[in-house]
Amino acid sequence: MSDQDTKLGAWAKFKALPIDSTPKTLLVAFSLCLFCSMIVSGAAVYLKPVQEANKALDKKKNVLQVAGLYSPDVDIDEVFKQIEIKIVDLKTGRYTDVVNAQTYDQKAASKDPSMSIVLTNDPASIKRQAKYASVYIVPTSDGSIDKIILPIHGYGLWSTLYGFIAIKSDGNEIAGLQFYEQGETPGLGAEVDNPIWRAKWPGQKVYGDDGKVKISVSKNPKPAGEAGRFHVDALAGATLTSRGVDNLVKFWMGEQGFKLFLDNLKNGSL
Ligand SMILES: Cc1cc2nc3c(=O)[nH]c(=O)nc-3n(C[C@H](O)[C@H](O)[C@H](O)COP(=O)(O)O)c2cc1C
């Protein structure tokens, strides 16, 4: 008997098996798995550009929100056009064009050993810090700086929180703070996204008269008068996430973060 006859014989035997036989059941299960995995991976590949575009749009929306330029009826891309993206070298606190501001991905850079440094002093628990940071300049109608939006991130209780802090042109007053990515517990740490808590940030100040970071997220009662401008109430029932936010804000506003850049902004020496 030839090979061909043997194969035909095997196929005929297989076809002759009862519909609920083990080989036929396994074949159906295998075919179904193969088909479904092809659909899922095809959809993942096909939808990746859409997901990336949505992520980019969401980030722009958050920049606009923290800058106070967002409302549900605005065209995000259109409003975002007025914002200038620049790259800051965190070591010098000055602008650099060593990477392309439009395409630079700071989050990816902070995981790339050639684009980041290992932190020995790491209060925000981020392990590595990108050498360059994207900053977003919001202009006034006459073209001078109104606000600067700075990216910040750090560990809360369960997750790394990624967000923005908006600083007024004096390099000190906070115009807003907002996280666009976090995995804290809904109703507890995730209340960092609650507009009522976010509303506690605008008008507060980062640096004291001695130039040191003075802002603090704390469970203590808010001090009266000017001292109260350096205080943000911790979230009730989420002291650990609040401590994370306190740490990360202090880190990014400090010497290892944007302090040098904001000093240069204040001195007009950018
Ligand atoms: C399931 C679970 C989830 C929690 N999630 C958070 C959280 O996301 N952020 C946080 O700070 N505390 C969270 N906590 C509470 C902390 O363990 C801790 O009790 C709290 O931060 C103390 O805050 P308090 O001093 O304001 O009560 C969670 C507790 C439990 C049991």
The ligand as an SDF file (V2000), in Angstrom:
LIG
                    3D

 31 33  0  0  0  0  0  0  0  0999 V2000
   -8.4220   46.3700   50.5710 C   0  0  0  0  0  0  0  0  0  0  0  0
   -7.7620   47.6210   51.0490 C   0  0  0  0  0  0  0  0  0  0  0  0
   -7.3610   48.5560   50.1400 C   0  0  0  0  0  0  0  0  0  0  0  0
   -6.7270   49.7320   50.5520 C   0  0  0  0  0  0  0  0  0  0  0  0
   -6.3190   50.6420   49.6470 N   0  0  0  0  0  0  0  0  0  0  0  0
   -5.6900   51.7510   50.0520 C   0  0  0  0  0  0  0  0  0  0  0  0
   -5.2120   52.7100   49.1010 C   0  0  0  0  0  0  0  0  0  0  0  0
   -5.3840   52.6030   47.8840 O   0  0  0  0  0  0  0  0  0  0  0  0
   -4.5480   53.7850   49.5890 N   0  0  0  0  0  0  0  0  0  0  0  0
   -4.3230   53.9800   50.9280 C   0  0  0  0  0  0  0  0  0  0  0  0
   -3.6880   54.9620   51.2980 O   0  0  0  0  0  0  0  0  0  0  0  0
   -4.7990   53.1020   51.8240 N   0  0  0  0  0  0  0  0  0  0  0  0
   -5.4680   52.0030   51.4240 C   0  0  0  0  0  0  0  0  0  0  0  0
   -5.9150   51.1200   52.3330 N   0  0  0  0  0  0  0  0  0  0  0  0
   -5.8510   51.4730   53.7530 C   0  0  0  0  0  0  0  0  0  0  0  0
   -4.4530   51.3520   54.2880 C   0  0  0  0  0  0  0  0  0  0  0  0
   -4.1730   50.0400   54.5370 O   0  0  0  0  0  0  0  0  0  0  0  0
   -4.3550   52.1890   55.5570 C   0  0  0  0  0  0  0  0  0  0  0  0
   -5.2430   51.6840   56.4810 O   0  0  0  0  0  0  0  0  0  0  0  0
   -4.7100   53.6190   55.3030 C   0  0  0  0  0  0  0  0  0  0  0  0
   -3.8590   54.1510   54.3280 O   0  0  0  0  0  0  0  0  0  0  0  0
   -4.5920   54.4330   56.5850 C   0  0  0  0  0  0  0  0  0  0  0  0
   -5.2320   55.6760   56.3200 O   0  0  0  0  0  0  0  0  0  0  0  0
   -5.9130   56.4940   57.5070 P   0  0  0  0  0  0  0  0  0  0  0  0
   -4.7970   56.7150   58.4780 O   0  0  0  0  0  0  0  0  0  0  0  0
   -6.3740   57.7710   56.8650 O   0  0  0  0  0  0  0  0  0  0  0  0
   -7.0190   55.6620   58.0280 O   0  0  0  0  0  0  0  0  0  0  0  0
   -6.5360   49.9540   51.9260 C   0  0  0  0  0  0  0  0  0  0  0  0
   -6.9540   49.0030   52.8470 C   0  0  0  0  0  0  0  0  0  0  0  0
   -7.5690   47.8510   52.4240 C   0  0  0  0  0  0  0  0  0  0  0  0
   -8.0080   46.8450   53.4370 C   0  0  0  0  0  0  0  0  0  0  0  0
  1  2  1  0
  2  3  1  0
  2 30  2  0
  3  4  2  0
  4  5  1  0
  4 28  1  0
  5  6  2  0
  6  7  1  0
  6 13  1  0
  7  8  2  0
  7  9  1  0
  9 10  1  0
 10 11  2  0
 10 12  1  0
 12 13  2  0
 13 14  1  0
 14 15  1  0
 14 28  1  0
 15 16  1  0
 16 17  1  0
 16 18  1  0
 18 19  1  0
 18 20  1  0
 20 21  1  0
 20 22  1  0
 22 23  1  0
 23 24  1  0
 24 25  2  0
 24 26  1  0
 24 27  1  0
 28 29  2  0
 29 30  1  0
 30 31  1  0
M  END
$$$$
